[in-house]
Amino acid sequence: MNDKILIVDDDEGVRQILAQTLQSSGYSITTADSGERAVAMVRESPIDLVILDLVLPRVTGSRSSATLTTVRPEAAVIMITGHASVETAIKAIKMGAVDYIVKPFRMEEVELIVGRSLERSRLRRENAALRASCR
């Protein structure tokens, strides 16, 4: 498994637990503490999945998500937040997120959502490649 995951959260503890758990599952992990840094990192190197906190200082997770999906449309984005509501979930999905996780979360749930999101992303890329080869 060479999937590259970027974890974006201003809480260092959240970044560390997600990074440690997902790295032990075989994923390649990088982290960022702000939306600005995440966008810069995604511009520099390919990322398969971004786990993005909805509430970040300066540039919100919603605005960062919109920029990330423009810069790297093939990357899946999972929003994560401690401020859960139906409205924020709908907003996250409208901004391009493929899924939504509420803090506090169970790592088993995160691993399941990450695996499912990466598989969907992989299938979209394969489908696009097949369509391109048929033209």
N, C-alpha and C positions, 0 to 999 in steps of 0.2 A: 504494500500500500504506500504510494508516494504522494497521496493527497496533501496539499498544502493548505493549512488553515491559519487565518489571521484572527486573533482574539483582541477585541477592542473594548476596554472598560477602564474607567478612571480609578476603580478600586483594585489595588494591587493584589489583594487576597483573592478576589474573584479571578483575575487573570492567572494567578499561580495555580489555583486548584483546577481550573479548566485546562491549562497548559499541561500540567503534570498528568492528569487523567487521560487526556486525548493523546499525548505523546506516548504514554504507556500502551495505548491501543494501536500504535504504529503510524500515527499521523505526524507530518512535519509541521511544527508549530512556530509561529512568530507572534509577538504581541505588540500592542500599541496602547498608549494611555489617552489618546485623543483622536477625534475624527480627522483633524488635519494631518496628523502623523499617519493614520491609516490610509488616507488617500495618497499621500506621498509614497508609502510602501507599495501600494497596489500599482501605482504608476511605474515603479522600479522593477517589479518582478511579478510573474504570474501567481495568482492565488486561486484556489479552487472553491474556498468557502470562507466567508467572513462571519464571525459571531460578534455582533455589534450591540453595545449597550444603547438603549434608546435615549437615556439622559446622560449627556456628556457636557463638560464645561465648554463655553464658547460656541462651537458648532455642534448642534444636536445630532443624535444618531439618525434621525429622519433625514436631515439635510445631507449627512455623510453618506447614507444609504443611496440617496438619489445620485450623488456624484460617483460613488463606487460602481453602481450598476451602469453608469454611462461610460466610465473609464474601462471597466472590465465586465461587459454584459454576460459573459459565460460563467462568472463567479456567482455562486448562490450566497444569499445573505440571510442569516437568522438573527432576528432582533431579540434582545434579552432586556428585561426590565424588572425593577422592583415596584413600579407604579402601574399595576395592571388594571385595565378596564377594557370594555368592549371597544370603546372609541380608539384607544391606543393600539389595540390589536388590528383593527380595521385600517388605521392610518399606516401602520408598519407594512401591512400587506400591499396597500396602495402604493407605497414608496418602493416596492420591489422585493420585499422580504418574502422568502419561501416558507418561513415558519416563525414562531413566536414562543419564547420561553419566559416564564415568570419566576423571579427570585422570591424566596429561596427555592432552589431547584434540586432535584435528585440527579446525581451524575448518570444513573442508568437512563433516565429520560433524555438527558443531553446527548449521550452516546447514541441512543436510538434515533433521535431527530437528526443528528449529524450524519449518521450512516445513510438514512433515508434521503436527506437533502443532497448528499454527494452522489448517490446513485441516480437520482433524478437529473442532476446536473450532467453526469456522465452520459446518460441516455440522450439528453438534449444535444450534447456535442456530437455524439455518434450519428444522430439523426441528421443534424446539419451537414456533417461530413458526407453522409450518404447522398443527401439531396444535391450537394455540390458536385459529387462525382457523377451523378446521373445527367447533369446538364451538358 
